[in-house]
Amino acid sequence: MSVITLLTDFGTDDEYVGLMKGVILSINPAATIVDITHQIDRQDIIQAAFSIYSGYHYFPEGTVHLIVVDPGVGTERGLLALKLENHFFVAPDNGVLSLLLNEKNVSSLNLIKNPNYFRASVSRTFHGRDIIAPVGAHITNGLEVNELGPEIDVQNIVCLESLGARCTETGELKGEVVAIDHFGNLITNIKSEQLAECLHAGSQEEIRIRIRSNVIRGLSETYASVGSNTPLALIGSRGYLEIAINGGNAAQHLNAEKGEYVRVVL
């Protein structure tokens, strides 16, 4: 089975997603296409980076993941083909692969240069349709990624710095909100492992999570572990700290946005 995933900031009001699927199916009619999401906030490379990093391993080996969050489309920015854990990723060289490239088991990383695997006519404003989609489809048909272009060292591509939370000299764990989901939950870049490592001296009940002027005491196990309309913090399904409201919208309730600092202290 040939599986291709799509992760974009296109939304679904326009024809962009459908056209990418049409190009894929024209090259590999047997492909199974899965929409991870098309609701990445416009041009938000960081949100896209966390989304693909958190989600790719739920798909079978051999899956080709196409990421099109590309504010630099048509410029001199490159396009990349990454192989990791027998998963393939095709994306612009703008930092969207940064978290994946921190993994130790990168098999190969290639610049996409070979026009033999592009559409005959390439728009300067829609590389998702004209380059990324056909390249992904050809990979599912057995194309070796080294046919796409030269290998490139990780040091020579765009990598976003400081994507993860950090432990400060005062002993607090400092992160930020990187996404807000459909329910208004605030998803941070604080990993569960970081909580365990940085705050090993205390218990979950002693932890204090601070966002803006709000303080949440302790970690909850579920969204319903506290009373209705009460703020809570828990480790969400992505494995990252989330701030939520039982039965409500945390973003609205706490007047919080992406980029808000979140501090965890004992």
Secondary structure, DSSP 8 states (H G I E B T S, - for coil): --EEEEEES--SSSSHHHHHHHHHHHH-TT-EEEEEES-S-TT-HHHHHHHHHHHGGGS-TT-EEEEE--TTTTSS--EEEEEETTEEEEEESSSTTHHHHTSS-EEEEEE---GGGS-SS--TT-HIIIIIHHHHHHHHTT--GGGTS-B--GGGS---S--S-EE-TTS-EEEEEEEE-TT--EEEEEEHHHHHHHTTTS-GGG-EEEETTEEEES--SSTTSS-TT-EEEEE-TTSEEEEEETTB-HHHHTT--TT-EEEEE-
